[in-house]
Amino acid sequence: MADRYQQFTKSPVGKFLVPKLGLPSPAVLRRYQPGQAPLDGPALFGAAPGGRLEKTVKIQLADAGIDVLTEPVDDQRYGALVFDATGITDPKQLRELYLFFHPVIRKVGASGRVLVLGTPPELVEGRERIAQRALEGFTRSVGKELKRGATVQLVYVAPGAEEAAESTLRFLLSAKSAFVDGQVVRVGTEGIPEVPRPESWEKPLAGKVALVTGASRGIGASIAEVFARDGAHVVALDIPAQGADLSAVANRIGGSALQLDITAADAPEKLASYLKERHDGVDIVVHNAGITRDKTLGNLTEGAWDAVLTVNLAAQLAVNDKLLADKVLRKNGRIIGVSSMAGIAGNVGQTNYATSKAGVIGMVNDSAPKLAEYGGTINAVAPGFIETQMTAAIPLFIREAGRRLSSLGQGGLPVDVAETIAWFANPASAAVNGNVVRVCGQALLGA
Ligand SMILES: NC(=O)c1ccc[n+]([C@@H]2O[C@H](COP(=O)([O-])OP(=O)(O)OC[C@H]3O[C@@H](n4cnc5c(N)ncnc54)[C@H](O)[C@@H]3O)[C@@H](O)[C@H]2O)c1
């Protein structure tokens, strides 16, 4: 599962040949380590006149241990550029973006961060709505221009949700978001709940019980590890055939192993009783279990269609219905889906898989208002090319294309998906609801 091409570019021969042949040279991404500085350099903050976020954001960045500058400094490399664009109420003012970013964009350091903060366009009208919507084109293009592992995101913060954006800013600025690039995130559009601040940002899930399906390997095992690192008790679930690997994961993280096929008719009932009896409920549910059965539509068997739709969508809906109906999912609970780039862009040979993964996005859209009613959230990640056993099975040339056709020019790691899911699971993300965030290094395919 190693990216041999990337390893080659860092070897002495590769360092000589790659620039001579004009080949891509993917950056080594800065990834999170406990105790690490939040950014590799100071953050430069700027705002369009009339912005409403300046005060809170400056406090939030300083609380996170980030050195905040408000004026450019000669010869400075920045860990981040943060721009409050909420003051832009007319398209004419979009030139504020140019005025702030033009002189400093080339000074973003390796694995640096660019954040543009706006107002959700759907919450405003007229010229302001048009101007705020325009921010998306700007940020997505900046993502395609940034180099050396630097990323950009647009965060739309609803009026009144300024304080509630802290967990999102921390995540997107940190090395935890290494493979999230060119994304648009909304904070607080479904009504703004009370948002607790964790006692410890290092252990935000302390005291929480989290269920992770498909946890014996790949992305699921990584989610279980990251949740345990963040303080949760993890119930790791997988099919009985994966029992040995599942126990190994559960033992490693001090969690519990639950062997269950989520497609079994009695699976929702069994799961609900298990969580109720052993843990008196569950705080976080991650529907990570998923399968592929790839064939072009004309060659696809009915069984392969049904199997994929059942594991990747129908079984998850049945589990959600049961956990909600029996109130096993606690107040302020979190449901997190794992969609896919295929569910957004479509893919040859994946009509069944892409249908199921687009259905996961539908599940998020449909359930977000229902969960908001009792302080819960539902969100999904949509991974692009992630280095796992699933992608190791893809033929070489298609695999290489999958890796390189993104702004970051490489595949992501399971931990990149896990960190994004941990941000959704964080109690401080109570106002992050109904989002689908791609973890794809800004794949060049899809919207
Ligand atoms: N790897 C990628 O690049 C990628 C990209 C996009 C989306 N995804 C999604 O991420 C998730 C994890 O992918 P992965 O690459 O780690 O896959 P994987 O095949 O390594 O792991 C999936 C796990 O789900 C389990 N599982 C399958 N059917 C189950 C069932 N009926 N009941 C319980 N568990 C079941 C499997 O036993 C396996 O352990 C999947 O939903 C996948 O569709 C992966």
Ligand as a Chemical Component Dictionary entry (heavy atoms), coordinates in Angstrom:
data_LIG
# 
_chem_comp.id                   LIG 
_chem_comp.type                 NON-POLYMER 
_chem_comp.pdbx_formal_charge   0 
_chem_comp.three_letter_code    LIG 
# 
loop_
_chem_comp_atom.comp_id 
_chem_comp_atom.atom_id 
_chem_comp_atom.alt_atom_id 
_chem_comp_atom.type_symbol 
_chem_comp_atom.charge 
_chem_comp_atom.model_Cartn_x 
_chem_comp_atom.model_Cartn_y 
_chem_comp_atom.model_Cartn_z 
_chem_comp_atom.pdbx_ordinal 
LIG N1  N1  N 0  -10.171 3.209  0.724  1  
LIG C1  C1  C 0  -10.664 4.225  0.027  2  
LIG O1  O1  O 0  -9.967  4.841  -0.768 3  
LIG C2  C2  C 0  -12.091 4.653  0.236  4  
LIG C3  C3  C 0  -12.550 5.714  -0.534 5  
LIG C4  C4  C 0  -13.855 6.146  -0.370 6  
LIG C5  C5  C 0  -14.666 5.547  0.572  7  
LIG N2  N2  N 1  -14.209 4.514  1.301  8  
LIG C6  C6  C 0  -15.129 3.917  2.283  9  
LIG O2  O2  O 0  -14.497 3.853  3.543  10 
LIG C7  C7  C 0  -15.001 2.748  4.281  11 
LIG C8  C8  C 0  -13.845 1.891  4.761  12 
LIG O3  O3  O 0  -13.075 1.517  3.635  13 
LIG P1  P1  P 0  -11.717 0.668  3.727  14 
LIG O4  O4  O 0  -10.917 1.059  2.549  15 
LIG O5  O5  O -1 -11.133 0.772  5.071  16 
LIG O6  O6  O 0  -12.334 -0.778 3.433  17 
LIG P2  P2  P 0  -11.956 -2.230 4.011  18 
LIG O7  O7  O 0  -12.534 -3.197 3.040  19 
LIG O8  O8  O 0  -10.512 -2.311 4.342  20 
LIG O9  O9  O 0  -12.791 -2.274 5.385  21 
LIG C9  C9  C 0  -14.199 -2.364 5.420  22 
LIG C10 C10 C 0  -14.588 -3.164 6.643  23 
LIG O10 O10 O 0  -16.021 -3.284 6.669  24 
LIG C11 C11 C 0  -16.329 -4.590 7.105  25 
LIG N3  N3  N 0  -17.673 -5.004 6.669  26 
LIG C12 C12 C 0  -18.057 -5.283 5.399  27 
LIG N4  N4  N 0  -19.326 -5.731 5.405  28 
LIG C13 C13 C 0  -19.750 -5.715 6.695  29 
LIG C14 C14 C 0  -20.960 -6.095 7.324  30 
LIG N5  N5  N 0  -21.994 -6.568 6.616  31 
LIG N6  N6  N 0  -21.060 -5.981 8.664  32 
LIG C15 C15 C 0  -20.019 -5.512 9.394  33 
LIG N7  N7  N 0  -18.831 -5.140 8.839  34 
LIG C16 C16 C 0  -18.700 -5.260 7.508  35 
LIG C17 C17 C 0  -15.259 -5.441 6.451  36 
LIG O11 O11 O 0  -15.157 -6.728 7.056  37 
LIG C18 C18 C 0  -14.030 -4.592 6.613  38 
LIG O12 O12 O 0  -13.355 -4.860 7.813  39 
LIG C19 C19 C 0  -15.963 2.014  3.334  40 
LIG O13 O13 O 0  -17.285 2.448  3.607  41 
LIG C20 C20 C 0  -15.521 2.489  1.976  42 
LIG O14 O14 O 0  -16.567 2.406  1.025  43 
LIG C21 C21 C 0  -12.935 4.038  1.154  44 
# 
loop_
_chem_comp_bond.comp_id 
_chem_comp_bond.atom_id_1 
_chem_comp_bond.atom_id_2 
_chem_comp_bond.value_order 
_chem_comp_bond.pdbx_ordinal 
LIG N1  C1  SING 1  
LIG C1  O1  DOUB 2  
LIG C1  C2  SING 3  
LIG C2  C3  SING 4  
LIG C2  C21 DOUB 5  
LIG C3  C4  DOUB 6  
LIG C4  C5  SING 7  
LIG C5  N2  DOUB 8  
LIG N2  C6  SING 9  
LIG N2  C21 SING 10 
LIG C6  O2  SING 11 
LIG C6  C20 SING 12 
LIG O2  C7  SING 13 
LIG C7  C8  SING 14 
LIG C7  C19 SING 15 
LIG C8  O3  SING 16 
LIG O3  P1  SING 17 
LIG P1  O4  DOUB 18 
LIG P1  O5  SING 19 
LIG P1  O6  SING 20 
LIG O6  P2  SING 21 
LIG P2  O7  DOUB 22 
LIG P2  O8  SING 23 
LIG P2  O9  SING 24 
LIG O9  C9  SING 25 
LIG C9  C10 SING 26 
LIG C10 O10 SING 27 
LIG C10 C18 SING 28 
LIG O10 C11 SING 29 
LIG C11 N3  SING 30 
LIG C11 C17 SING 31 
LIG N3  C12 SING 32 
LIG N3  C16 SING 33 
LIG C12 N4  DOUB 34 
LIG N4  C13 SING 35 
LIG C13 C14 SING 36 
LIG C13 C16 DOUB 37 
LIG C14 N5  SING 38 
LIG C14 N6  DOUB 39 
LIG N6  C15 SING 40 
LIG C15 N7  DOUB 41 
LIG N7  C16 SING 42 
LIG C17 O11 SING 43 
LIG C17 C18 SING 44 
LIG C18 O12 SING 45 
LIG C19 O13 SING 46 
LIG C19 C20 SING 47 
LIG C20 O14 SING 48 
# 
